[in-house]
Amino acid sequence: MAGRRQRIDSATAAVEVMVKAARDIEPPAHAPLESDAMPFWDDIISARAKSEWSGHDLACASDLANAMAMLVEQRRILRKDGVTTVGPKGALMAHPRVSVVHGLHAQIKAARQSLNIHGRAAGEARDVGARRAQTKEIEAGSPLAGDDLLARPEIFN
């Protein structure tokens, strides 16, 4: 049975946050990003404090960024082609890309829920927001981030 989560306002938790915040977060090699997905990756990663990201979360975030980029592309094509098309018997029907767009929306929504980067996924909004704000404040004030004036363990360089 897992123990309780460390309080964010403890000294131990603050040090842990600072150490994790000093790392650069890149897409994992086993879940590569498509070239047009990088802006989505940056937005997804900034939705949580750096210290909250695990390896599995990063793979899911990469999949989410790729799905979001694909959605943009599919919407662009759908706007150009129109939402209806002529079927094999000459009648108007919904363009097949409409179902692709709906499927991508569902995939994106599920991934956001899985990553706890939507409304109430991680608990009450006020509690999650307060914890996330406090974590980001610790990260921003970390002496391990930024100017490289302090010696750091080799894994951060």
C-alpha positions in Angstrom: 0.0 0.0 0.0 1.4 3.4 -1.0 2.0 5.9 1.7 0.5 9.4 1.7 1.9 12.0 -0.7 4.6 14.1 0.8 3.3 17.6 1.8 4.5 20.2 -0.7 5.4 22.7 2.0 7.9 20.4 3.7 11.6 21.0 3.2 12.1 17.4 1.9 9.5 17.9 -0.8 10.9 21.4 -1.7 14.3 19.9 -2.3 12.9 17.0 -4.4 10.9 19.5 -6.5 14.0 21.7 -7.1 16.1 18.7 -8.2 13.4 17.5 -10.6 12.8 21.0 -11.9 16.4 21.3 -12.9 16.0 18.7 -15.6 15.1 19.4 -19.2 12.0 17.5 -20.2 12.2 16.0 -23.7 10.0 13.5 -25.5 11.1 9.9 -24.7 13.0 8.1 -27.5 10.5 5.2 -27.5 7.6 7.7 -28.1 8.9 10.2 -30.7 7.2 13.4 -31.6 6.2 14.3 -35.1 7.8 17.5 -36.3 4.5 19.5 -36.1 3.7 18.3 -32.6 6.4 20.2 -30.7 4.3 23.3 -29.9 1.6 21.0 -28.4 4.3 19.1 -26.4 5.5 22.4 -24.9 2.0 23.4 -23.9 1.3 19.9 -22.4 4.5 19.9 -20.4 3.9 23.4 -19.1 0.4 22.3 -17.8 2.1 20.6 -14.8 5.1 21.3 -12.7 8.2 19.6 -14.0 8.6 17.5 -10.9 5.2 15.9 -11.5 6.2 14.2 -14.8 7.1 10.5 -14.7 8.5 8.4 -17.6 5.1 6.9 -18.4 3.5 10.3 -18.3 6.0 11.6 -20.8 5.2 8.8 -23.3 1.5 9.6 -22.9 2.2 13.3 -23.4 4.1 12.5 -26.6 1.1 10.5 -27.9 -1.2 13.4 -26.9 0.9 16.0 -28.7 1.0 13.8 -31.8 -2.8 13.4 -31.7 -3.3 17.1 -31.3 -1.1 17.9 -34.3 -3.0 15.3 -36.3 -6.3 16.8 -35.3 -5.2 20.2 -36.6 -4.2 18.7 -39.9 -7.4 16.7 -40.2 -9.5 19.8 -39.5 -7.5 21.8 -42.1 -8.3 19.1 -44.7 -11.9 18.9 -43.6 -12.4 22.7 -44.0 -10.9 22.5 -47.5 -13.0 19.5 -48.5 -16.2 20.4 -46.7 -18.1 18.3 -44.1 -20.3 16.6 -46.7 -19.4 14.6 -49.7 -21.3 12.8 -52.4 -21.8 9.1 -51.7 -21.5 6.2 -54.1 -25.2 6.5 -55.0 -25.1 10.2 -55.5 -26.6 11.3 -52.2 -24.9 13.7 -49.8 -23.3 12.1 -46.8 -21.0 13.1 -44.0 -17.3 13.3 -45.0 -15.4 10.3 -43.6 -12.9 12.7 -42.0 -15.7 13.9 -39.7 -15.5 10.6 -37.8 -11.7 10.8 -37.8 -11.9 14.2 -36.2 -14.4 12.9 -33.6 -12.2 10.0 -32.9 -9.2 12.2 -32.4 -11.2 14.4 -30.0 -12.1 11.4 -27.9 -8.5 10.2 -27.9 -7.3 13.7 -26.8 -9.9 14.0 -24.1 -9.0 10.5 -22.7 -5.3 11.3 -22.8 -5.8 14.7 -21.0 -7.8 12.8 -18.3 -5.1 10.2 -18.0 -2.5 12.9 -17.5 -4.6 14.8 -15.0 -4.3 18.0 -17.1 -8.0 18.7 -17.3 -10.6 20.2 -14.9 -11.2 17.9 -12.0 -9.1 14.9 -12.9 -6.6 15.2 -10.0 -9.1 16.2 -7.3 -10.8 19.4 -6.3 -9.7 22.2 -8.6 -8.8 24.5 -5.7 -6.6 21.8 -4.1 -4.9 20.8 -7.3 -4.4 24.5 -8.3 -2.9 25.4 -5.0 -0.5 22.5 -5.0 0.5 23.1 -8.6 1.0 26.8 -7.9 3.2 26.1 -4.9 5.2 23.5 -6.8 5.8 25.9 -9.7 6.8 28.6 -7.2 9.4 26.3 -5.7 10.7 25.4 -9.2 11.0 29.0 -10.2 13.0 29.9 -7.1 15.2 26.8 -7.3 18.9 27.5 -7.1 19.4 24.5 -9.3 17.7 26.0 -12.3 18.9 28.6 -14.7 22.2 30.4 -14.3 24.5 27.4 -13.9 26.4 29.2 -11.2 26.1 26.3 -8.8 27.7 22.9 -9.3 25.1 20.3 -10.1 25.3 16.5 -10.3 26.3 15.4 -13.8 22.8 14.0 -14.7 21.6 17.6 -14.9 24.2 18.8 -17.4 
